[in-house]
Amino acid sequence: MRFSKYHGSGNDFVMVEDLEDRLSLDSSTIASLCDRRRGVGADGLIRIVWARDADFFMDYYNANGEVAEMCGNGIRCLAKLVYERGFTSATELHVQTRSGPKHLVLEAADGVVRAVTVDMGVPTLERKAIPMGGDPTGMFVGQTLEADGSVFTATAVSMGNPHCVVLLGAETDLGALDVPRIGSIIEHLPLFPNRTNVEFVQVRDARILARVWERGSGETMACGTGACASLVACSLAGLTGRTAELEFPGGLLRLRWGPDDHVLMTGPAVHVFDGETTGSWVAGTGASADAGAAAGAGAAISS
């Protein structure tokens, strides 16, 4: 099986071209491919398929092999791949995801995609839709929650997947924060029946600084849906306007929460390398369950 490695602001993915929808990849295989010591190493896997009601379908999985709804950094990588490999010549794409269709605008020159703007849709604040426990008609905006013996101010937002944005004061040392421990605790709070992604953010000089704990992947260098949720939370708290730059450890994203309530995200995508892994992956052969073959991914690699 051939694959490619891409990243968007340091958020990295195993990309698999399966335009005719012939491959069968189970969760253990995906987890093995994403393993950073025994596999290719990635925050998730994206299988690219032709779509009947859109240009492409993004079949996205977290690093642990769980199905996920949407990935903002990953969808920019998809756009770069399909354009630069000639699967489309369009600089505007409609990509179907499990959280609905997304409209993408590509900034391309001389056959190279430099940046992609994604319409990430309208954020949802109702507890029932996130989902959250408690009053299904209420919202969780600027409220307190306890984790690891500390009380935090947080806002819950869905961008097609659940996010809990923790708002930190300027006195907090964001770099020293134990994101893996606190993020994991918040992810598994009973408040979030489907678990949640967790963003830790603070605002300095009108720029949002953020670290993220992703459900099913751990701490990552960036998160596109998390960036959008963070802008919404910071704007509602009066910490920023509806347009801001957000800086993750992996890089910078530009965000705009428009008057139509759609959040637009602009950022880069980078091709890292291509490779092959041994095994038979055609649906129906049963070989896709061979996690051992997946663990040998990367036997043949080119930049």
Phi and psi in degrees as a GROMACS rama.xvg file:
@    title "Ramachandran Plot"
@    xaxis  label "Phi"
@    yaxis  label "Psi"
@TYPE xy
-84.7949  147.452  ARG-2
-146.261  169.06  PHE-3
-133.495  153.726  SER-4
-112.012  126.827  LYS-5
-131.564  160.906  TYR-6
-142.799  150.546  HIS-7
-121.5  108.245  GLY-8
56.5748  37.6405  SER-9
86.9468  -11.8437  GLY-10
-81.5094  109.572  ASN-11
-108.942  154.285  ASP-12
-143.202  144.277  PHE-13
-84.8902  121.712  VAL-14
-108.16  127.98  MET-15
-122.101  120.442  VAL-16
-80.9824  115.873  GLU-17
-139.817  57.2751  ASP-18
-57.7188  -33.2899  LEU-19
-90.2077  4.97704  GLU-20
60.0651  52.6154  ASP-21
-107.321  -16.4495  ARG-22
-87.324  150.379  LEU-23
-125.797  110.607  SER-24
-119.714  118.403  LEU-25
-91.0989  175.425  ASP-26
-65.2428  -36.4121  SER-27
-69.1432  -36.2902  SER-28
-64.0177  -45.1014  THR-29
-62.6974  -44.5915  ILE-30
-61.3102  -37.6537  ALA-31
-67.4482  -41.3831  SER-32
-62.7123  -37.069  LEU-33
-83.3069  -10.1663  CYS-34
-61.0893  128.393  ASP-35
-81.4129  -12.3261  ARG-36
-105.097  -32.1818  ARG-37
-117.916  -2.67311  ARG-38
-130.6  -153.601  GLY-39
-69.5991  -43.8326  VAL-40
93.0603  114.051  GLY-41
-169.057  164.015  ALA-42
-82.734  -12.7663  ASP-43
-178.889  173.479  GLY-44
-123.279  138.171  LEU-45
-122.853  120.902  ILE-46
-100.733  127.238  ARG-47
-102.837  124.043  ILE-48
-131.984  144.314  VAL-49
-60.178  147.062  TRP-50
-120.221  144.706  ALA-51
-72.664  -37.9434  ARG-52
-109.207  15.5595  ASP-53
-158.079  -178.238  ALA-54
-74.2454  -43.052  ASP-55
-145.111  161.089  PHE-56
-114.666  132.544  PHE-57
-99.3318  106.055  MET-58
-92.6866  98.5383  ASP-59
-108.61  139.893  TYR-60
-134.094  142.111  TYR-61
-71.0082  169.868  ASN-62
-62.5823  -24.3014  ALA-63
-86.2193  4.49353  ASN-64
92.176  -2.6784  GLY-65
-74.4881  142.072  GLU-66
-64.7629  138.014  VAL-67
-128.871  158.603  ALA-68
-78.4206  -41.3049  GLU-69
-163.718  151.859  MET-70
-145.515  113.437  CYS-71
-69.4955  -38.1028  GLY-72
-72.3327  -37.5724  ASN-73
-65.7018  -35.9705  GLY-74
-70.456  -27.1736  ILE-75
-68.9123  -37.8763  ARG-76
-63.7882  -40.8106  CYS-77
-58.3594  -45.4076  LEU-78
-61.191  -43.178  ALA-79
-62.7993  -44.3882  LYS-80
-63.0827  -50.8935  LEU-81
-67.83  -30.743  VAL-82
-75.7728  -49.1957  TYR-83
-71.6307  -20.8322  GLU-84
-96.5136  5.79607  ARG-85
79.6178  16.6919  GLY-86
-75.8389  -16.111  PHE-87
-154.101  151.786  THR-88
-109.854  1.71106  SER-89
-79.0626  143.29  ALA-90
-101.331  6.01319  THR-91
-128.645  126.837  GLU-92
-127.314  150.999  LEU-93
-114.083  119.864  HIS-94
-117.943  127.068  VAL-95
-84.392  136.141  GLN-96
-131.897  173.715  THR-97
-71.2179  -12.1053  ARG-98
-104.691  17.9573  SER-99
107.085  175.343  GLY-100
-74.2199  144.62  PRO-101
-123.732  137.267  LYS-102
-98.6792  129.3  HIS-103
-122.316  140.012  LEU-104
-119.775  124.276  VAL-105
-98.9133  133.337  LEU-106
-95.8336  101.509  GLU-107
-126.31  145.25  ALA-108
-149.044  133.637  ALA-109
55.3053  38.4317  ASP-110
78.6223  5.96314  GLY-111
-117.47  130.578  VAL-112
-85.7367  118.363  VAL-113
-90.9987  -34.0761  ARG-114
-159.131  160.971  ALA-115
-135.629  134.497  VAL-116
-104.704  127.388  THR-117
-116.01  128.424  VAL-118
-79.4765  105.075  ASP-119
-85.3439  0.099685  MET-120
89.9279  -169.884  GLY-121
-95.1622  126.658  VAL-122
-67.1297  148.537  PRO-123
-114.461  132.047  THR-124
-113.09  -11.2715  LEU-125
-68.8778  133.384  GLU-126
-57.1452  -39.6733  ARG-127
-62.3339  -36.532  LYS-128
-81.3597  -17.1654  ALA-129
-69.9138  -44.4793  ILE-130
-92.0549  158.824  PRO-131
-135.124  157.278  MET-132
-76.3848  171.954  GLY-133
94.2934  -159.949  GLY-134
-58.9051  113.872  ASP-135
-67.3094  -17.1167  PRO-136
-95.6133  -8.06941  THR-137
-88.2475  -178.466  GLY-138
-127.406  160.708  MET-139
-120.931  83.2669  PHE-140
-123.344  119.169  VAL-141
63.0932  31.5864  GLY-142
-102.474  169.533  GLN-143
-99.211  147.087  THR-144
-142.672  154.678  LEU-145
-109.461  135.423  GLU-146
-154.05  135.431  ALA-147
57.75  33.9374  ASP-148
78.8685  4.13314  GLY-149
-118.772  155.33  SER-150
-106.632  128.211  VAL-151
-118.888  153.73  PHE-152
-95.9381  130.638  THR-153
-145.072  159.808  ALA-154
-132.378  134.02  THR-155
-99.7551  132.063  ALA-156
-139.587  141.156  VAL-157
-107.013  129.685  SER-158
-113.88  40.6707  MET-159
93.1896  -14.6952  GLY-160
-143.237  158.328  ASN-161
-80.5918  141.147  PRO-162
-138.422  140.948  HIS-163
-118.733  111.728  CYS-164
-96.9415  115.235  VAL-165
-92.7915  120.537  VAL-166
-93.4799  116.051  LEU-167
-104.771  147.63  LEU-168
-76.6994  164.744  GLY-169
-64.4729  -21.287  ALA-170
-77.4858  -13.544  GLU-171
-75.9301  136.01  THR-172
-86.6593  95.9538  ASP-173
-60.7162  -37.5559  LEU-174
-66.4154  -28.7176  GLY-175
-91.4353  -6.76748  ALA-176
-65.0331  136.42  LEU-177
-81.3532  75.5792  ASP-178
-60.7869  -43.4298  VAL-179
-58.5253  -42.6619  PRO-180
-71.8452  -51.9913  ARG-181
-68.9848  -40.5475  ILE-182
-60.9914  -42.2306  GLY-183
-64.748  -39.1756  SER-184
-62.0884  -47.4902  ILE-185
-65.9742  -40.0363  ILE-186
-53.8317  -38.629  GLU-187
-100.432  11.9907  HIS-188
-61.9621  142.192  LEU-189
-56.8729  -19.7703  PRO-190
-58.8879  -25.7406  LEU-191
-117.243  94.5999  PHE-192
-63.8299  -26.6499  PRO-193
-102.244  15.1051  ASN-194
65.3445  175.18  ARG-195
-151.408  153.936  THR-196
-78.5259  150.928  ASN-197
-131.897  124.777  VAL-198
-110.207  135.498  GLU-199
-110.764  115.239  PHE-200
-131.051  151.319  VAL-201
-145.093  156.597  GLN-202
-111.943  127.228  VAL-203
-134.665  126.54  ARG-204
52.2735  42.5175  ASP-205
69.8531  4.35182  ALA-206
-105.935  137.481  ARG-207
-86.4672  126.291  ILE-208
-103.879  136.437  LEU-209
-146.743  147.571  ALA-210
-126.227  151.919  ARG-211
-136.071  139.756  VAL-212
-110.984  114.589  TRP-213
-96.7456  131.06  GLU-214
-55.9208  120.628  ARG-215
85.8009  -5.83173  GLY-216
-129.238  -20.8059  SER-217
88.1727  -162.309  GLY-218
-72.0296  131.329  GLU-219
-122.326  166.817  THR-220
-74.1578  -19.1264  MET-221
-169.481  163.607  ALA-222
-152.389  118.872  CYS-223
-67.546  -49.5849  GLY-224
-64.6216  -34.1337  THR-225
-65.9873  -35.0968  GLY-226
-62.7692  -43.5604  ALA-227
-65.4637  -43.5479  CYS-228
-61.5762  -36.5101  ALA-229
-66.7558  -41.8775  SER-230
-60.0013  -45.3325  LEU-231
-59.308  -47.1198  VAL-232
-64.3173  -42.2117  ALA-233
-68.4037  -37.8844  CYS-234
-65.864  -44.3564  SER-235
-63.7406  -28.9033  LEU-236
-84.1449  -2.96473  ALA-237
75.955  16.3724  GLY-238
-85.6277  -24.5477  LEU-239
-141.605  172.56  THR-240
-82.0287  -157.819  GLY-241
-93.9383  5.39245  ARG-242
-130.696  132.752  THR-243
-162.108  159.437  ALA-244
-94.2473  144.042  GLU-245
-125.377  129.8  LEU-246
-110.645  114.481  GLU-247
-94.3826  167.135  PHE-248
-55.8073  -28.6241  PRO-249
-88.448  -8.35301  GLY-250
147.965  -174.23  GLY-251
-107.341  138.299  LEU-252
-123.892  145.71  LEU-253
-105.2  131.746  ARG-254
-129.563  144.397  LEU-255
-144.654  123.24  ARG-256
-98.224  97.5321  TRP-257
-73.664  171.952  GLY-258
-64.8352  -20.0919  PRO-259
-87.3163  6.64239  ASP-260
74.1335  1.52713  ASP-261
-77.656  141.056  HIS-262
-99.4964  124.499  VAL-263
-104.367  132.746  LEU-264
-123.484  129.979  MET-265
-121.623  132.027  THR-266
-167.154  176.056  GLY-267
-88.73  171.143  PRO-268
-144.312  143.117  ALA-269
-132.043  132.06  VAL-270
-85.1606  125.922  HIS-271
-99.1453  -57.3261  VAL-272
-164.039  167.697  PHE-273
-116.117  155.228  ASP-274
-161.155  -178.519  GLY-275
-135.588  149.373  GLU-276
-125.497  144.835  THR-277
-76.3016  156.935  THR-278
127.764  165.641  GLY-279
-108.377  120.772  SER-280
-116.273  6.18016  TRP-281
-70.6595  135.049  VAL-282
-55.0472  134.917  ALA-283
100.023  -15.3715  GLY-284
-83.0694  -22.4099  THR-285
82.7094  -7.01802  GLY-286
-76.4852  -12.2041  ALA-287
-67.1078  -15.7259  SER-288
-83.6847  -0.0451037  ALA-289
-79.592  85.9272  ASP-290
-65.4156  -27.0623  ALA-291
-64.4616  -41.1094  GLY-292
-65.0248  -39.0041  ALA-293
-64.1208  -33.8121  ALA-294
-65.3508  -17.9804  ALA-295
-91.3345  13.1482  GLY-296
-56.0018  143.466  ALA-297
98.0433  15.4173  GLY-298
-63.4476  -31.4028  ALA-299
-125.484  119.062  ALA-300
-133.252  139.603  ILE-301
-135.397  151.195  SER-302
